[in-house]
Amino acid sequence: MSTTVAREGVAVRAAGVGKVFDVGGGRRVDALVGVDLVIDKGEFVSLIGPSGCGKSTLLRLIADLLQPTSGELVVNGKTAQQARLDQDYGMAFQQSGLFEWRSVERNIELPLELKGWDKARRRARSREMLELVKLHDFAGQMPWQLSGGMQQRVAIARALAAHPELLLMDEPFGALDEMTREHMQAELLRICGEMGTTVVFVTHSIPEAVYLADRVVVMSPRPGRITDVVHVKLGRDRSELTREAGEFFEKVTEVREALRRPDGSGDEVDSAQEALNLRGLGVDDR
């Protein structure tokens, strides 16, 4: 992960952030409680925890897709709402979310259209991003003509097209096969390293969290809170050799043990019925 762009300052600051769904109703869910977290600009932070711990909820609070019930959340020195209105971040999800009727190039141009860029400038930036994700030969192809891994690269290119300082990612590689997943992890580190992008990355995979991150933030069962932060000092230039290094396995073990430590904060969602109830309230049970 070779960084060529250095940024100083704080990208995300959460202080005492909590989220309750169905407040005052008969199906109240305390999703998050007392979350304190500071993410520096240019940092890669992985969020990991058991199902139902609120990882995705925290990501959506940062994105202002949900609003916190308590606490304060600052993104790029602004309220989360203002950061969203200013389009300070890009987002990528498990599904690429590409528009099937738009070419690869025009999918990447979409956020630039929304920002009012003229056609020539949109086209130039789209081609720049296609070079970055190594898909310059596929500009005119339609999404359905690409593999899953290629579609995810297009989604990342679209998320980064406006050169946001912050990228929010919710299990973007979860649906990919292992070899494609590892390739995409390496590509993500390369791209974000070249652009100096801050990344907040939700995952269920301990090896993925460790391989990608500068820090792995470990969350408890619901109600979600931060129980540990593992600092990953594997250097900036990570490769296949990194996955075979003793230091890598030590950090994987450290995260696994942090996840196993009881903290008395509640029971993990383990019943199909409760998971359905959570989704009925609009809670992401991942």
C-alpha positions as a printed NumPy array, in Angstrom:
array([[  0.   ,   0.   ,   0.   ],
       [  2.134,   2.904,  -1.227],
       [  0.703,   6.245,  -0.23 ],
       [  1.577,   9.181,  -2.47 ],
       [ -0.905,  11.67 ,  -1.014],
       [ -0.563,  12.655,   2.651],
       [ -3.42 ,  14.309,   4.531],
       [ -3.392,  15.51 ,   8.102],
       [ -6.279,  16.003,  10.481],
       [ -9.343,  14.101,  11.614],
       [-11.745,  12.561,   9.092],
       [-14.351,  11.146,  11.511],
       [-14.954,  11.839,  15.176],
       [-17.674,  10.021,  17.128],
       [-18.288,  10.984,  20.754],
       [-20.788,   9.016,  22.822],
       [-22.768,   8.025,  19.737],
       [-25.818,   5.849,  20.3  ],
       [-28.632,   4.622,  18.098],
       [-32.015,   3.324,  19.221],
       [-34.636,   2.035,  16.794],
       [-38.369,   2.243,  17.526],
       [-37.911,   4.653,  20.432],
       [-41.019,   4.521,  22.613],
       [-42.423,   1.598,  20.645],
       [-42.977,  -1.978,  21.65 ],
       [-40.017,  -3.262,  19.646],
       [-37.244,  -0.975,  20.878],
       [-33.758,  -1.996,  19.73 ],
       [-30.654,  -0.457,  21.27 ],
       [-28.309,  -0.871,  18.317],
       [-25.325,   1.234,  19.441],
       [-24.338,   2.77 ,  22.763],
       [-21.484,   5.08 ,  23.777],
       [-19.385,   4.784,  20.624],
       [-16.206,   6.881,  20.822],
       [-13.957,   6.776,  17.774],
       [-11.481,   9.069,  16.025],
       [-10.313,   8.26 ,  12.487],
       [ -7.433,  10.264,  11.071],
       [ -7.32 ,  11.424,   7.463],
       [ -5.583,   8.894,   5.235],
       [ -6.205,   6.068,   7.699],
       [ -7.763,   2.708,   6.821],
       [-10.024,   1.438,   9.628],
       [-11.845,  -1.9  ,   9.601],
       [-14.986,  -2.438,  11.694],
       [-15.576,  -6.013,  12.794],
       [-17.917,  -7.714,  15.245],
       [-20.61 , -10.401,  15.573],
       [-23.872, -10.302,  13.664],
       [-26.192,  -7.629,  14.978],
       [-23.45 ,  -5.542,  16.619],
       [-24.21 ,  -2.394,  14.601],
       [-21.214,  -2.205,  12.255],
       [-23.351,  -1.226,   9.279],
       [-25.479,   1.041,  11.457],
       [-22.366,   2.98 ,  12.489],
       [-21.318,   3.288,   8.856],
       [-24.752,   4.635,   7.929],
       [-24.608,   7.14 ,  10.764],
       [-21.308,   8.46 ,   9.403],
       [-22.951,   8.704,   5.972],
       [-26.018,  10.486,   7.439],
       [-28.275,   7.768,   6.052],
       [-29.376,   7.352,   9.676],
       [-29.259,   9.909,  12.48 ],
       [-27.859,   9.146,  15.951],
       [-30.167,   9.076,  18.948],
       [-27.43 ,  10.437,  21.186],
       [-23.881,  11.735,  21.026],
       [-22.014,  13.796,  18.45 ],
       [-20.688,  12.83 ,  15.037],
       [-18.328,  15.034,  13.015],
       [-17.214,  14.218,   9.452],
       [-14.461,  16.29 ,   7.852],
       [-14.971,  18.967,  10.478],
       [-18.715,  19.227,   9.733],
       [-21.946,  17.654,  10.858],
       [-22.616,  14.344,   9.12 ],
       [-25.567,  15.983,   7.364],
       [-23.438,  18.79 ,   5.949],
       [-20.754,  16.341,   4.853],
       [-23.439,  14.4  ,   2.958],
       [-24.821,  17.538,   1.354],
       [-21.295,  18.552,   0.343],
       [-20.722,  15.032,  -1.066],
       [-17.566,  14.651,   0.992],
       [-17.578,  10.865,   0.814],
       [-18.103,   7.96 ,  -1.547],
       [-19.868,   4.694,  -0.692],
       [-19.538,   1.106,  -1.873],
       [-21.703,  -1.826,  -0.824],
       [-21.643,  -5.621,  -1.155],
       [-23.542,  -5.348,  -4.425],
       [-21.986,  -3.051,  -7.009],
       [-25.284,  -1.222,  -7.606],
       [-24.392,  -0.344, -11.184],
       [-27.128,   0.831, -13.55 ],
       [-27.534,  -1.869, -16.184],
       [-28.688,   0.599, -18.869],
       [-25.59 ,   2.786, -18.508],
       [-22.17 ,   1.837, -19.856],
       [-19.232,   1.387, -17.501],
       [-18.013,   4.865, -18.372],
       [-21.406,   6.49 , -17.827],
       [-21.859,   4.677, -14.498],
       [-18.655,   6.264, -13.267],
       [-19.786,   9.655, -14.561],
       [-23.084,   9.564, -12.634],
       [-21.936,  11.266,  -9.389],
       [-20.142,  13.874, -11.476],
       [-23.358,  14.601, -13.36 ],
       [-25.088,  15.129, -10.024],
       [-22.359,  17.611,  -9.079],
       [-22.938,  19.527, -12.333],
       [-19.672,  18.741, -14.113],
       [-19.693,  19.391, -17.867],
       [-19.5  ,  16.467, -20.291],
       [-15.842,  16.896, -21.256],
       [-14.693,  17.053, -17.641],
       [-16.844,  14.036, -16.696],
       [-15.423,  12.013, -19.56 ],
       [-11.845,  12.9  , -18.639],
       [-12.32 ,  11.951, -14.989],
       [-14.132,   8.723, -15.901],
       [-11.225,   7.645, -18.093],
       [ -8.748,   8.603, -15.372],
       [-10.603,   6.378, -12.914],
       [-10.811,   3.51 , -15.398],
       [ -7.036,   3.677, -15.745],
       [ -6.728,   3.622, -11.97 ],
       [ -8.82 ,   0.445, -11.627],
       [ -7.206,  -1.061, -14.739],
       [-10.41 ,  -1.244, -16.804],
       [ -9.636,   1.317, -19.501],
       [-10.483,  -1.202, -22.238],
       [-14.021,  -1.682, -20.881],
       [-15.358,   1.888, -20.933],
       [-18.088,   1.118, -23.459],
       [-19.138,  -2.233, -21.998],
       [-22.373,  -2.721, -20.092],
       [-22.25 ,  -3.946, -16.465],
       [-23.777,  -7.318, -17.289],
       [-20.838,  -8.001, -19.612],
       [-18.362,  -7.828, -16.719],
       [-17.382, -10.314, -14.032],
       [-18.342,  -9.697, -10.413],
       [-14.862,  -8.513,  -9.535],
       [-14.787,  -6.114, -12.484],
       [-18.191,  -4.729, -11.508],
       [-16.883,  -4.04 ,  -8.005],
       [-13.89 ,  -2.212,  -9.474],
       [-16.295,  -0.031, -11.451],
       [-18.285,   0.618,  -8.261],
       [-15.107,   1.675,  -6.466],
       [-14.139,   3.894,  -9.403],
       [-17.584,   5.526,  -9.26 ],
       [-17.305,   6.045,  -5.496],
       [-13.905,   7.698,  -5.949],
       [-14.698,   9.643,  -9.14 ],
       [-15.191,  12.972,  -7.376],
       [-11.981,  12.343,  -5.403],
       [-13.695,  12.253,  -1.996],
       [-11.376,  12.241,   0.988],
       [-13.515,   9.576,   2.682],
       [-14.688,   6.191,   1.374],
       [-17.305,   4.181,   3.296],
       [-17.467,   0.473,   2.408],
       [-19.968,  -2.112,   3.655],
       [-18.646,  -5.616,   2.918],
       [-17.932,  -4.765,  -0.736],
       [-16.138,  -8.053,  -1.412],
       [-18.446, -10.374,   0.528],
       [-20.048, -11.917,  -2.557],
       [-16.777, -12.586,  -4.404],
       [-14.839, -15.847,  -4.6  ],
       [-11.679, -16.025,  -2.478],
       [ -9.163, -15.398,  -5.264],
       [-11.101, -12.436,  -6.666],
       [-11.604, -11.118,  -3.152],
       [ -7.873, -11.146,  -2.397],
       [ -7.146,  -9.448,  -5.725],
       [ -9.717,  -6.744,  -4.974],
       [ -8.245,  -6.185,  -1.513],
       [ -4.855,  -5.526,  -3.077],
       [ -6.407,  -3.237,  -5.694],
       [ -8.274,  -1.264,  -3.025],
       [ -5.078,  -0.676,  -1.062],
       [ -3.289,   0.433,  -4.217],
       [ -6.033,   2.829,  -5.326],
       [ -6.678,   4.392,  -1.932],
       [ -2.957,   4.599,  -1.251],
       [ -2.375,   6.535,  -4.456],
       [ -5.213,   8.934,  -3.623],
       [ -4.616,   9.249,   0.134],
       [ -8.222,   8.242,   0.794],
       [ -9.554,   7.626,   4.295],
       [-11.459,   4.327,   4.402],
       [-13.984,   2.945,   6.889],
       [-14.522,  -0.718,   5.972],
       [-17.129,  -3.096,   7.426],
       [-16.312,  -6.799,   7.197],
       [-17.054, -10.168,   8.812],
       [-13.669, -11.571,   7.78 ],
       [-10.857, -11.332,  10.335],
       [ -8.044, -11.914,   7.779],
       [ -9.571,  -9.274,   5.478],
       [ -9.854,  -6.773,   8.327],
       [ -6.208,  -7.29 ,   9.298],
       [ -4.795,  -7.321,   5.77 ],
       [ -6.439,  -4.033,   4.829],
       [ -6.381,  -1.919,   7.963],
       [ -4.121,   0.36 ,   9.916],
       [ -6.475,  -0.309,  12.846],
       [ -9.145,  -2.949,  13.425],
       [-12.019,  -1.692,  15.584],
       [-13.676,  -4.57 ,  17.441],
       [-17.33 ,  -4.226,  18.414],
       [-19.38 ,  -6.09 ,  21.009],
       [-22.657,  -7.963,  20.57 ],
       [-25.726,  -5.725,  20.591],
       [-25.979,  -3.118,  21.933],
       [-22.861,  -2.413,  19.902],
       [-19.942,  -0.643,  21.5  ],
       [-16.222,  -0.56 ,  20.815],
       [-14.487,  -3.093,  23.056],
       [-10.989,  -3.13 ,  21.547],
       [ -8.819,  -1.488,  18.898],
       [ -6.034,  -3.554,  17.344],
       [ -3.204,  -1.589,  15.739],
       [ -1.913,  -3.382,  12.635],
       [  1.711,  -2.52 ,  11.919],
       [  2.389,  -4.476,   8.75 ],
       [  3.865,  -1.632,   6.707],
       [  2.394,   0.197,   3.755],
       [  3.495,  -2.153,   0.975],
       [  1.328,  -5.21 ,   1.541],
       [  1.329,  -8.155,  -0.842],
       [  0.731, -11.899,  -0.948],
       [  3.825, -12.267,   1.21 ],
       [  2.049, -10.246,   3.9  ],
       [ -0.597, -12.962,   4.213],
       [  2.143, -15.523,   4.947],
       [  4.027, -13.434,   7.497],
       [  4.112, -14.379,  11.157],
       [  3.138, -10.837,  12.147],
       [ -0.02 , -11.149,  10.042],
       [ -1.099, -14.336,  11.818],
       [ -0.341, -12.751,  15.181],
       [ -2.71 ,  -9.869,  14.415],
       [ -5.398, -12.247,  13.129],
       [ -5.135, -14.135,  16.418],
       [ -5.258, -10.879,  18.402],
       [ -8.467,  -9.792,  16.668],
       [-10.02 , -13.258,  17.072],
       [ -9.265, -13.251,  20.783],
       [-10.677,  -9.74 ,  21.133],
       [-13.904, -10.918,  19.517],
       [-14.129, -13.906,  21.864],
       [-13.618, -11.936,  25.079],
       [-16.895, -11.635,  27.005],
       [-17.796,  -8.088,  27.95 ],
       [-21.22 ,  -8.545,  29.455],
       [-22.759,  -6.124,  26.996],
       [-25.548,  -8.371,  25.755],
       [-26.337, -11.45 ,  23.724],
       [-25.474, -11.864,  20.072],
       [-28.429, -12.036,  17.706],
       [-28.608, -15.763,  17.039],
       [-32.251, -16.453,  16.345],
       [-33.759, -16.234,  12.88 ],
       [-36.897, -14.66 ,  14.312],
       [-35.03 , -11.85 ,  16.067],
       [-33.051, -11.151,  12.895],
       [-36.328, -10.827,  11.013],
       [-37.64 ,  -8.471,  13.697],
       [-34.565,  -6.283,  13.348],
       [-34.979,  -6.053,   9.582],
       [-38.626,  -5.171,  10.084],
       [-37.461,  -2.13 ,  12.044],
       [-35.023,  -1.155,   9.324],
       [-32.006,  -2.381,  11.319],
       [-29.174,  -4.006,   9.383],
       [-28.475,  -7.155,  11.407],
       [-24.945,  -7.541,  10.141]])
